[in-house]
């Protein structure tokens, strides 16, 4: 069976990236890390052998269970951002278990972004929201982890498009170190009522080293793969 390798990742990293994309910390706790990891292996195996019906069936069956888990949860917002996002074009973000037909989009991304087929451009368009929200100040800044700077920057805009009622975008600036040596990406905007606002994203760990930060994130969650 061909090895499943996403662009610029090895097989181990590819498995972990898909696992973390689909299973947020709360979902990993609910289903268990071992079960959710094995489910991810089955999903990838269905793609590799070309069984697209099984791929979509696995996703759809679990999606029904996850919808019932999420139903009492607060709606997604800048204060409660999604755990992960993926994009086919770095413009429109898709959220696992939330976006309609997400399994079809994921299947397309695997087909275009798996190294055993061909590269999907030069980026792996996965992004994770590790902390923060609503981002209205440095204290509530949102931290995004992505494999490169274009995806990280795009994810900032995905969140703002999805969850801010805005009329115009203003200045976008990279802010230097603050008093405790943190870095930020700051976006100014005008809301639909004409009021000015700003959104802060913390980039301390990732600015200029997105690839390294992304791999550190993957491996910090990879201890369940000791036998892989």
LOTOR-164230 format. One record per residue (C-alpha): residue in three letters; x negated, y negated, z. Coordinates in steps of 0.02 Angstrom, whole numbers, plus 50000, padded with zeros to 5 digits. Each point is the difference from the previous one (the first is absolute). Example, Ala and Ser with C-alpha at 12.3 -4.5 7.8 and 13.67 -1.06 7.14 Angstrom:
<sites>
ALA493855022550390SER499314982849967
</sites>
This chain:
<sites>
UNK500005000050000UNK499264982849955UNK499414989250143UNK501104985150043UNK498904984650004UNK500654982249994UNK498984986349920UNK498414996250097UNK500435012450140UNK499445017950029UNK501225014350028UNK499994998250190UNK500274981249993UNK501375002049869UNK500975012150110UNK499854988650152UNK500504984549900UNK501605008349937UNK500385007050173UNK499814983150084UNK500964991449860UNK501525011050028UNK499895002750188UNK499914984750111UNK499365002450179UNK501805001850062UNK500405013049866UNK498415009650036UNK500505000350183UNK501775005549957UNK499555014049880UNK498305004050073UNK498334996749912UNK499735018249951UNK501745002249925UNK499964983549907UNK498255003549933UNK500535017149936UNK501554992249921UNK498864987649911UNK498935014449935UNK501575008349930UNK500524983849915UNK498294998049920UNK499985018449949UNK501674997849911UNK499274985549902UNK498395009349956UNK500925015349931UNK501214988949905UNK501575004750098UNK500824982949999UNK501695006850056UNK499195007250156UNK499064983650027UNK501594989749996UNK500965013150098UNK498754999950142UNK500064981150008UNK501904998849988UNK500335013050135UNK498824991850123UNK500624982749953UNK501745004650062UNK499275004650170UNK498944984350009UNK501484988849957UNK500925006750152UNK498474996650108UNK499824982249936UNK501844995450002UNK499994992750177UNK498334991249973UNK499864981249971UNK500064994749818UNK498354997049913UNK499434981950011UNK498434989650023UNK500155004050185UNK500275018549963UNK499025003249840UNK499935017049915UNK498575011550049UNK499455002949821UNK500304994249822UNK499495005549826UNK500074990949834UNK499875004949819UNK499554982549941UNK499364990750154UNK501534988849989UNK501515010150057UNK499775009450163UNK500885016550035UNK500325006650175UNK500065018850038UNK501705006750053UNK500764982649968UNK499774995349816UNK501225008949882UNK499225013749893UNK498374998650096UNK499595018349960UNK500064996149814UNK498844985250022UNK498815010350107UNK499995013849869UNK499554987149868UNK498634992850109UNK499275017350030UNK500025003649813UNK499154983549957UNK498914998150154UNK499335017650023UNK498225002149940UNK500425016949925UNK501094990449875UNK499344982449977UNK499684984450101UNK501434988550043UNK499084984249956UNK498594997350123UNK500984999650163UNK500915011850117UNK501604990150036UNK500345006050178UNK500144987850144UNK500325002550186UNK500634987450128UNK499035004450157UNK500564986450120UNK500794983050024UNK501554990849946UNK500844988449964UNK498384991249956UNK500584982450042UNK498434996950104UNK498265007150022UNK500635009350153UNK501325009449898UNK498945001749842UNK500335015749897UNK498555011749967UNK500055009249832UNK498825014149956UNK499765003349813UNK498615007849895UNK499474983749916UNK500284981350003UNK501274999249856UNK501165012550084UNK499834991650170UNK500414983049925UNK501455007349901UNK500715008250155UNK500024983150088UNK501084993349858UNK501115015749998UNK500464997150182UNK500354981649974UNK501085003149845UNK500985013750087UNK500284992250171UNK499854981049988UNK501394988849939UNK498874988049906UNK500204987149864UNK498194996149957UNK498275006350038UNK498674987850054UNK498175001050044UNK499205017150023UNK498364998850095UNK498725011350080UNK499644993250172UNK498285001450079UNK499595007350169UNK501034993650145UNK499384998250178UNK499955018950023UNK499285003449826UNK501605005649913UNK500374996949817UNK501714996649922UNK500884998349834UNK501284985950015UNK501474997049882UNK501014983850005UNK501775000049933UNK501634990049996UNK501585009150051UNK501684998149914UNK500524986250120UNK498444990049960UNK499045003450160UNK498145003449994UNK499305016250070UNK498415010250004UNK499635018650007UNK498375006850069UNK499195016649957UNK498505005550101UNK498535005549892UNK498645001650133UNK499665018449971UNK500254999949812UNK499494983749917UNK498645004349877UNK499955018250057UNK501755006349956UNK499365016549931UNK499005004050156UNK501434994950114UNK501225011049901UNK498875015350013UNK499734996950186UNK501894999550020UNK500215016449906UNK498665009050099UNK500624993450166UNK501595009849966UNK499185015449922UNK499625010450156UNK501465011549956UNK499045005149843UNK498605009550087UNK500415015649901UNK500234991349833
</sites>
